[in-house]
Amino acid sequence: MTGSDDLDLPDGDPEQHADGGSTPARDDGSPPAHDDGSAPSRAERFRVAAVRGAARARELDRSPALQRAVRRLRETLPGDAHFGDPLSLGGARHTEAAGRAIVGLTGDRPGVVRELGLGGVQLWQSVLERFGRGVGDHEVALVFTDLVEFSRWSLEAGDDEVLRVLRQVGEAWEPPMTQRAGTVVKRLGDGLMVAFADPRAALDAVLEARRRLGTLHVDGWSPRMRAGLHVGRPRRVGGDYLGIAVNVAARLGDAARADEILVSGDFLGRVDARTVQAKRRRRVHLKGAPDDLEVYSVGGSAL
């Protein structure tokens, strides 16, 4: 292999002969000697090493295996693991500006450097939010719901039946939310994200939605809901919310069992505990949530 083939050096490189030929590089990777037998200069050796280092860095940056590893790392970090998409960069805060700068420098090309940079800003943003900075102006009660074992059932049911059932599910659980001043932020296929100004209204809405859904039966499957509720001051970006509070509510919903409603200790503290049947869930680990987060399972209203 010639030095020019290996390094893709431009014309005029010290390894090129005047007649257009090339001299093989040494086995140790250093540039070849000149035609007169003299050793390459320090500048020439540095230039060749820099070119090789840059080529190796590009190769590592484009490595699919390394990119997957960094993405998995970001999923375990606090904060928004999807930070870097257009929605998360739509604000005017310095973290969003830093994210836009990283995306602008790396373009649309996926790469390890891009993911590491966005992961660093993601972590920085989560630290700011933990200390009350970089968050929204108003406290919001956040609700995440979804259907247990929906994916398994939908594979056998077919698209038409799935669509029909999802419409029935929507008619069962959306009215209790909107009638109590809840704002449906997202419809997630078989789930909802809803924001409330009043935590008590959020809990009552979820309890009523669960009751209504319990009356719905489908051939081969009975839709059963699970939900997660948390309070915080997430950042409002367009019609969506971003931040640790959103992640915690979503993780609570994921950790809930069929027909179970999981709430954080912060949420429970915003409602009259005497009116709620709640039991502490101690063996619950939520990725990306604060270590001191308390989790409670709510069975219903004590009124």
C-alpha positions in Angstrom: 0.0 0.0 0.0 1.4 3.4 -0.9 1.6 6.3 1.4 -0.7 8.3 -0.9 -3.3 5.5 -1.0 -3.2 5.2 2.7 -3.4 8.9 3.6 -5.2 10.4 0.6 -2.7 13.2 0.6 -3.1 16.2 -1.7 -0.7 17.0 -4.6 2.6 18.3 -3.5 2.9 16.0 -0.4 6.4 15.3 0.7 5.8 11.6 -0.1 5.2 12.4 -3.8 8.2 12.2 -6.3 8.6 14.9 -8.9 7.7 12.4 -11.6 4.3 11.6 -9.9 5.4 8.4 -8.3 5.4 7.7 -4.6 7.6 6.1 -2.1 6.2 3.5 0.3 5.8 4.7 3.9 7.9 3.1 6.6 6.5 0.2 8.6 6.3 2.4 11.7 3.9 4.8 9.9 6.4 7.7 9.6 6.8 9.5 6.3 9.5 8.1 3.9 12.9 9.5 3.4 13.6 12.0 0.7 15.1 11.0 -2.7 18.5 12.2 -1.5 18.3 10.0 1.5 17.7 12.7 4.1 15.2 12.1 6.8 11.8 14.0 6.7 11.6 17.2 8.7 9.8 17.4 12.0 7.1 19.5 10.3 6.6 16.8 7.6 6.3 14.1 10.3 3.8 16.2 12.3 1.7 16.8 9.1 1.5 13.1 8.3 0.6 12.2 11.9 -2.1 14.9 12.0 -3.6 13.6 8.7 -3.7 10.1 10.0 -5.1 11.2 13.4 -7.9 13.1 11.7 -8.7 10.2 9.5 -8.9 7.9 12.5 -11.0 10.4 14.4 -13.5 10.5 11.5 -13.6 6.8 11.4 -14.4 6.6 15.2 -17.0 9.3 15.0 -18.9 7.4 12.3 -18.7 4.1 14.0 -22.3 2.7 14.3 -21.3 0.6 17.4 -19.9 3.6 19.2 -22.9 5.7 18.3 -25.3 3.1 19.7 -23.2 2.9 22.9 -23.4 6.7 23.4 -27.1 6.7 22.7 -27.6 4.0 25.4 -25.5 6.1 27.8 -27.7 9.2 27.1 -30.8 7.1 28.0 -29.4 6.5 31.4 -28.5 10.1 32.1 -30.9 12.5 33.8 -32.8 14.9 31.6 -34.3 14.6 28.1 -32.6 11.8 26.2 -34.1 13.1 23.0 -32.5 16.5 23.5 -31.3 17.7 20.1 -34.4 17.2 18.0 -36.1 20.4 16.6 -38.7 20.5 19.4 -36.2 20.5 22.2 -34.2 23.2 20.6 -37.0 25.6 20.0 -36.5 27.8 23.1 -34.4 30.8 23.8 -32.4 29.5 26.9 -28.7 29.0 26.8 -29.0 25.2 26.8 -31.1 25.3 23.7 -28.6 27.7 22.1 -25.8 25.4 22.9 -27.7 22.5 21.5 -28.4 24.4 18.3 -24.7 25.2 18.0 -23.7 21.5 18.3 -26.3 20.5 15.7 -25.2 23.4 13.4 -21.5 22.3 13.7 -22.2 18.6 13.1 -24.9 19.1 10.5 -27.4 16.3 9.9 -24.7 13.6 10.1 -25.1 11.2 13.0 -21.9 10.9 14.9 -20.3 10.1 18.3 -19.1 13.7 18.8 -22.6 15.0 18.1 -24.2 12.6 20.6 -21.6 13.3 23.3 -22.0 17.0 22.9 -25.8 16.8 23.1 -25.5 14.4 26.1 -23.4 16.9 27.9 -25.9 19.7 27.4 -28.7 17.2 28.4 -26.9 16.6 31.7 -26.2 20.3 32.2 -29.8 21.1 31.6 -31.0 18.5 34.2 -28.6 19.9 36.8 -29.9 23.4 36.3 -33.4 22.1 36.7 -32.6 20.3 39.9 -31.4 23.6 41.4 -34.5 25.5 40.1 -33.0 27.0 37.0 -33.9 26.4 33.4 -37.4 25.4 34.3 -40.8 26.7 33.5 -42.6 29.5 35.3 -45.6 27.6 36.6 -46.1 24.3 38.3 -48.0 21.7 36.3 -49.4 18.3 37.2 -48.4 15.9 34.5 -50.3 12.7 33.6 -49.1 9.8 31.4 -51.5 6.9 30.6 -51.2 3.9 28.4 -52.9 0.5 27.8 -51.3 -2.6 29.2 -50.5 -5.4 26.7 -51.9 -3.3 23.8 -49.0 -4.1 21.5 -49.5 -7.9 21.9 -53.2 -7.7 21.2 -52.9 -5.3 18.3 -50.5 -7.7 16.4 -53.4 -10.2 16.2 -56.3 -7.8 15.9 -55.6 -6.1 12.6 -55.5 -2.4 11.8 -59.3 -1.9 11.4 -60.1 -3.4 14.8 -57.2 -1.5 16.4 -58.5 1.8 15.1 -62.0 1.0 16.2 -60.9 0.1 19.8 -58.6 3.2 20.1 -61.6 5.4 19.2 -63.6 3.7 22.0 -60.7 4.1 24.4 -60.4 7.8 23.5 -64.1 8.3 24.2 -63.7 6.6 27.6 -60.6 8.4 29.0 -60.4 11.8 27.3 -63.6 13.4 28.5 -62.7 13.0 32.2 -59.5 14.8 31.4 -60.8 17.7 29.4 -63.9 18.1 31.7 -61.5 18.9 34.6 -59.5 21.5 32.6 -56.8 19.1 31.5 -54.9 19.8 28.3 -54.2 16.8 26.1 -50.5 17.5 25.2 -50.0 14.3 23.1 -51.9 11.3 22.0 -49.3 8.5 22.0 -51.1 5.8 20.1 -52.3 3.8 23.0 -51.6 6.5 25.6 -52.0 10.1 26.6 -49.9 12.9 28.0 -52.1 15.5 29.8 -51.3 18.6 31.8 -53.3 20.1 34.6 -53.0 23.2 36.7 -54.7 21.4 39.7 -53.2 18.1 40.9 -56.4 17.1 42.6 -58.3 17.5 39.3 -55.6 15.4 37.6 -56.0 12.6 40.1 -59.8 12.7 39.9 -59.6 12.6 36.1 -57.4 9.6 36.1 -59.6 7.7 38.6 -62.7 8.4 36.5 -60.9 7.4 33.3 -59.8 4.1 34.8 -63.4 3.4 36.0 -64.8 4.2 32.5 -62.2 2.1 30.8 -63.1 -0.8 33.0 -66.5 -1.1 31.3 -65.0 -1.5 27.8 -64.5 -5.1 26.6 -63.2 -6.3 23.3 -63.0 -9.8 21.8 -59.9 -11.5 23.2 -58.8 -8.5 25.3 -60.0 -6.2 28.0 -58.3 -2.8 27.9 -56.6 -2.0 31.2 -55.0 1.3 32.0 -51.9 2.3 33.9 -50.8 5.8 34.8 -48.1 8.0 36.2 -48.6 11.4 37.8 -46.0 14.0 38.9 -45.8 17.7 39.5 -43.1 20.1 38.5 -42.2 23.1 36.4 -41.4 21.8 33.0 -40.5 24.1 30.2 -43.2 24.9 27.6 -41.9 24.6 24.0 -44.6 25.1 21.5 -47.5 22.8 22.5 -45.2 20.4 24.4 -43.5 20.2 27.7 -39.8 19.3 28.3 -37.8 18.6 31.4 -37.1 16.3 34.3 -40.7 16.5 35.5 -42.0 15.1 32.2 -39.5 12.2 32.4 -40.5 11.4 35.9 -44.2 11.2 35.1 -43.5 9.1 32.0 -41.3 6.7 34.0 -43.9 6.4 36.7 -46.5 5.4 34.1 -44.1 2.8 32.6 -43.5 1.3 36.1 -47.2 0.9 37.0 -49.0 -2.4 36.8 -52.3 -3.0 35.1 -55.0 -0.8 36.6 -52.4 0.9 38.9 -51.8 4.6 39.3 -48.4 5.6 40.5 -47.8 9.1 41.8 -44.7 10.8 43.2 -44.4 12.0 46.8 -44.3 15.5 45.4 -47.6 15.0 43.7 -49.2 13.3 46.8 -48.1 16.3 48.9 -50.2 18.6 46.7 -53.4 16.8 47.5 -55.2 16.1 50.8 -53.7 12.8 51.8 -56.7 12.1 53.9 -58.8 11.8 50.8 -56.5 9.4 49.0 -55.9 5.7 49.4 -52.1 5.6 48.9 -49.5 3.0 49.6 -45.7 3.5 49.4 -44.0 1.5 46.6 -40.4 1.1 47.8 -38.9 -1.2 45.2 -39.3 1.0 42.2 -36.3 2.2 40.3 -36.9 4.9 37.7 -34.1 5.7 35.2 -33.3 9.4 35.0 -35.4 10.2 38.1 -34.0 11.8 41.3 -32.7 9.1 43.8 -34.8 10.5 46.6 -38.0 10.3 44.7 -40.8 8.7 46.7 -43.4 6.6 44.8 -46.9 5.8 45.9 -49.6 3.5 44.5 -53.0 5.1 44.6 -56.0 2.8 44.9 -58.7 5.4 44.8 -60.4 8.2 46.6 -61.2 7.8 50.3 -64.2 10.1 50.1 
